[in-house]
């Protein structure tokens, strides 16, 4: 997904994986990358929740299949207590159900362990910059899901004229400001960053987001991202 130019900064990372050899390998590799600092390691979801609070990492690199508590449940709990947490899924599962569930739980990105090392670094920096990162080979699932949901979306839309641009069907229910906010939300920006760009308070942005979701009859950021792609507000690479 296209995003802003990413500058190198001190990106703190918490590694969450139940395999010692995987964590060791990730730490060794990431510590060679300028601007990236591994600040902790967790062996399961319960440790991830605790270390997320104690260490306050910029990025949580989250596995899915782990003992005691898996990455999906840990992501839900971390996002529930800290909605601004940035969680990047790194898993062996190239599975659509896991993909959709992790995004629905609030993960800001999803990639498999088969990805190239430089792609992992790019994903970390992209998510740290406030973007959503989806491994290109997996992003097609969002588009496939759109096709199944399109009929539901159309039922919530007002009739449009015959010469109305098909790319923006449904956007007519939103004000110009709401479209701006929706585009930024779909790009992965949080309320504070959107507020800075639009010169509005985070509380005002939160109210805009609530109205957008009510008008579109949607209940999660994942649904908003899908709608924004379908409507042409944002593009997938």
C-alpha positions in Angstrom: 0.0 0.0 0.0 1.4 3.4 -0.9 2.5 5.6 1.9 4.8 8.4 3.0 8.5 8.5 2.5 10.0 6.8 5.6 13.0 8.3 7.4 15.4 6.4 9.5 14.7 6.9 13.2 15.2 5.0 16.5 12.5 2.4 16.1 12.2 0.2 19.2 10.9 -3.3 18.6 9.5 -6.0 20.8 9.9 -9.5 19.4 7.1 -12.0 20.1 7.7 -15.6 19.1 7.8 -18.9 21.0 10.8 -20.2 19.2 14.1 -19.1 20.7 16.0 -19.6 17.5 13.6 -17.4 15.6 13.9 -14.6 18.2 17.7 -14.9 18.2 17.9 -14.7 14.4 15.5 -11.8 14.3 17.4 -9.9 17.0 20.8 -10.5 15.3 19.5 -9.3 12.0 17.5 -6.3 13.2 20.4 -5.0 15.4 22.5 -4.6 12.2 19.8 -2.2 10.8 20.4 1.5 11.3 17.6 3.1 13.3 16.1 -0.2 14.6 16.6 -1.3 18.2 15.3 -4.5 19.7 14.2 -3.7 23.3 12.7 -7.0 24.4 11.6 -10.5 23.6 8.4 -12.4 24.6 7.8 -16.1 24.2 4.0 -16.0 24.2 1.0 -13.6 24.2 0.9 -13.2 27.9 4.5 -12.0 28.0 3.8 -9.8 25.0 1.0 -8.0 26.9 3.2 -7.4 29.9 6.3 -6.2 27.9 4.1 -4.0 25.7 3.2 -2.0 28.9 6.7 -2.2 30.5 8.8 -1.4 27.5 6.5 0.7 25.3 8.0 -0.4 22.0 7.3 1.5 18.8 6.6 -1.8 17.0 5.5 -5.2 18.3 6.6 -7.9 15.9 3.9 -10.6 16.6 3.8 -14.3 15.8 0.4 -16.0 15.8 0.7 -19.6 17.0 2.1 -19.6 20.5 1.4 -21.4 23.8 -0.6 -20.0 26.7 -2.0 -17.1 24.6 -1.7 -16.8 20.8 -0.9 -13.7 18.9 -4.4 -13.0 17.8 -5.7 -12.8 21.4 -2.6 -10.9 22.5 -3.2 -8.3 19.7 -6.8 -7.9 20.7 -5.9 -7.3 24.4 -3.0 -4.9 23.6 -5.1 -2.9 21.2 -7.9 -2.8 23.7 -5.7 -1.2 26.4 -3.6 0.8 24.0 -5.3 1.6 20.6 -2.2 3.4 19.4 0.0 0.3 19.7 1.6 -0.7 16.4 1.6 -4.5 15.8 3.1 -6.1 12.8 2.3 -9.7 12.3 5.1 -12.0 11.3 4.0 -15.6 10.9 4.4 -18.9 9.0 0.6 -18.8 8.3 -0.1 -17.8 4.7 -3.8 -18.3 5.5 -6.6 -15.9 4.6 -8.5 -16.5 7.9 -5.5 -15.6 10.0 -4.8 -12.6 7.8 -8.3 -11.2 8.1 -8.6 -11.9 11.8 -5.3 -10.2 12.6 -6.2 -7.1 10.7 -9.6 -7.2 12.4 -7.9 -7.4 15.7 -6.0 -4.2 14.9 -2.7 -5.3 13.5 -1.1 -2.6 11.3 0.5 -5.1 9.0 0.8 -8.8 8.0 3.7 -10.7 6.5 5.0 -14.2 6.4 8.3 -15.5 7.6 9.1 -16.5 4.0 9.4 -12.9 3.1 12.9 -11.5 2.3 14.8 -9.8 5.0 14.8 -6.4 3.4 11.0 -6.6 3.1 10.8 -7.1 6.9 12.9 -4.0 7.5 10.7 -2.0 5.0 7.6 -3.3 6.8 8.8 -2.2 10.2 9.7 1.3 9.0 6.5 1.6 7.1 4.3 0.7 10.1 6.5 2.9 12.4 5.7 5.8 10.0 2.0 5.3 10.5 1.2 3.3 7.4 -0.5 -0.1 6.9 1.8 -2.7 5.5 0.4 -5.7 3.7 2.7 -8.2 2.0 1.8 -7.8 -1.7 1.3 -11.5 -2.3 -1.4 -11.5 0.4 -3.1 -8.1 -0.2 -5.2 -9.7 -2.9 -7.4 -11.2 -0.2 -8.7 -7.7 0.7 -9.8 -7.2 -2.9 -11.5 -10.7 -3.0 -13.3 -9.9 0.3 -14.5 -6.6 -1.3 -16.3 -8.5 -4.1 -18.3 -10.6 -1.6 -19.2 -7.5 0.5 -20.0 -5.2 -2.4 -23.7 -6.2 -2.4 -24.0 -5.3 1.3 -22.2 -2.0 0.7 -24.6 -1.1 -2.1 -27.6 -1.7 0.1 -26.5 1.0 2.5 -25.9 3.6 -0.2 -28.3 6.2 -1.6 -29.3 6.0 -5.3 -26.9 7.8 -7.6 -27.3 9.3 -11.0 -26.4 7.3 -14.1 -23.4 9.6 -14.9 -22.0 9.2 -11.3 -18.4 7.9 -11.2 -18.5 4.2 -10.2 -15.3 4.6 -8.3 -16.9 6.9 -5.7 -20.3 5.1 -5.3 -21.0 5.3 -1.6 -18.7 8.3 -0.8 -21.6 10.6 -1.5 -22.9 9.9 2.0 -19.8 11.5 3.5 -18.9 15.2 3.8 -15.6 16.4 2.2 -14.0 16.5 5.7 -15.2 12.9 6.4 -13.7 11.7 3.1 -10.3 13.3 4.2 -10.5 11.6 7.5 -11.5 8.3 6.0 -8.5 8.4 3.5 -6.1 9.0 6.4 -7.6 6.3 8.6 -7.3 3.8 5.7 -3.6 4.8 5.3 -3.1 3.7 8.9 -2.8 7.2 10.6 -4.0 7.5 14.1 -6.3 10.3 15.5 -3.3 12.4 16.7 -1.5 12.3 13.4 -4.7 13.0 11.4 -5.4 15.9 13.7 -2.0 17.4 13.2 -2.4 17.3 9.4 -5.9 18.7 9.4 -5.2 21.1 12.3 -8.0 19.5 14.4 -8.0 17.9 17.9 -7.8 14.1 18.3 -11.2 14.2 19.9 -12.7 16.0 16.8 -11.1 13.3 14.6 -12.6 10.6 16.8 -16.0 12.1 16.3 -15.5 12.2 12.6 -14.5 8.6 12.6 -17.6 7.6 14.6 -19.9 9.5 12.1 -18.1 7.8 9.1 -18.6 4.4 10.6 -22.2 5.1 11.4 -23.0 6.4 7.9 -21.3 3.4 6.2 -22.6 0.9 8.7 -19.1 -0.3 9.5 -17.6 -1.4 12.7 -13.8 -1.8 12.3 -10.8 -0.1 10.7 -10.4 -3.2 8.4 -13.9 -2.5 7.0 -12.9 1.1 6.4 -9.7 0.2 4.7 -11.6 -2.2 2.4 -14.2 0.5 1.6 -11.5 3.1 0.9 -9.7 0.8 -1.6 -13.0 -0.1 -3.3 -13.9 3.6 -3.5 -10.6 4.6 -5.0 -9.4 6.7 -2.1 -6.3 4.6 -1.7 -4.5 2.2 -3.9 -2.7 -1.1 -3.3 0.7 -1.6 -4.9 
